[in-house]
Amino acid sequence: MSPRLHVSLVFATLACCVLVASGAGATPQTSNESVRLAGAYPNPVADGDAGEFVVLETDGPTSLDGWTLADGDRQATLPNRTVGGRLALSSTPNVTRNVTDTPVVPLSDGPQLANGGEQLTLHHDGHTVDTLTYTDAPEGELATATGDGLAWRPLGATDYPVTTGDGGSVHAFVLPDSPRLPVETLRRAEHRLLLAGYTLTSRRVADALVAARERGVGVAVLVDGNPVGGLTQRQARVLNRLAAANVSVTVLTGDAARYRYHHAKYAVADGRALVTTENWKPAGTGGHGSRGWGVVVRDARVVDGLADTFAADSNGRDGVAWRRFREGRAFERADAPPANSSFPTRFPAERVRAERVELLRAPDNAERRVVSLVGNASESVRVQQVSVGGRSQPFLRATLRAARRGAEVKVLLSDAWYVREENRALVAWLNEVADGEDLPLSARVADPGGRYEKIHAKGVVVDGDSVLVGSLNWNNNSARENREVALLLHGEGVAGYYRAVFRADWLGGIWTVPVGLLVAVALAAAVAVGVGRHITFESETEPGVSPGRET
């Protein structure tokens, strides 16, 4: 739960800042309203809280002569210099400079910021100008003043807005039906190849990365250093091979980690961006089991946005080179060999049109956008997920709101062993709600029927003309703590492709046969000699179950 926070004055929007040398020719402002407390970093990861600082902001060149900063125990006189914009006041400036790009102003005897809470007061010529109060400071997080109080975010975390592009022709695909497209996208890179993932164990992907590096492509890889279950020996061998081929491999890890998990799954190959729901492992790139969604787009704003995200995530304090990360470290044995089953191609990859595309990133902006998208659906919502975090999860609440307004809602969850029981319980509850309130909503657990092994997709189709594809799971940890990436694509062409996939997965493994073929099939069966075949027919609209009931 977020700490209770209060700021006594309304703060203006934070701006970029520069530290202006005293006497640089600018005329200092004298209005008290031009200077305010804009935030604090009270609880650094470093031992002894070394590097803590207070954020001061000015509207323009301002002299700090006559200004003081106090907590409950001491008062520090600000240095007599002219500053402008946003700056960090610190008693340990050398340490602070290592953790923030904000210009640092040293204080000879600054406040000692208590982790449990503090009230900071800014004075000018003995008069109180501003106060800032916080309680229970989270470790490694910066409190930033907003109009509603203080917002805590890990130091160095990004705050990207939604990036919107024009769309155009996109390459839509699903797995396990089109296993070649993700790897082929990597193989076609000529200048740059950036690959971001949660894990990376696919030899086919590693082959593509090494081959690209050998032909002179700039190749970089970013993965999570602490995936659930630990980093395996199989992945360590893959990363060792990449490092030996001079591929830049960065691992996000350590106490200074900005995100709980780096769970994003995307690649930038020259002017193409590939975003998928799947990990870079055999089941996610080789057609070996998982039902996943993916798309390749060429919109320059989306491609650049993903490249910027990669750079920001790779260059943080929590980014560790693989060669250094692996030193003296033991890795987990894999529980089982990679899946090697094969599945039919029912939905080949297609080039379809997107009228518009939005790049969403968590925790920056994805939750707000998805809640708005789903909650405002007017006609239909199709949800295909591994699982849902609970009955009160915001995405699910938005889905229920859409159903209560009359949108036809279908929720399809995975039958994978690790989520089966919880999914069955949630499906039963959703269908009870639908029955009790007479809602146009139905939910079920998927029946792959041999077309794939399990659902790993995190997909949503809204009103038949918007589709969400990416790594964002329907739980609060994914939306608020992880680095996730998703594309929201608009247009009947692109949304129609995934809606067709959803419909087939919703129907399950049982054949759907047009009524007009029944007689022909019956005659063929009657004249067949020595051949027995069991055929099951069922309605397209309700595949063999009562409305609102679990399969």
Disulfide bonds with the S-S distance in Angstrom:
none
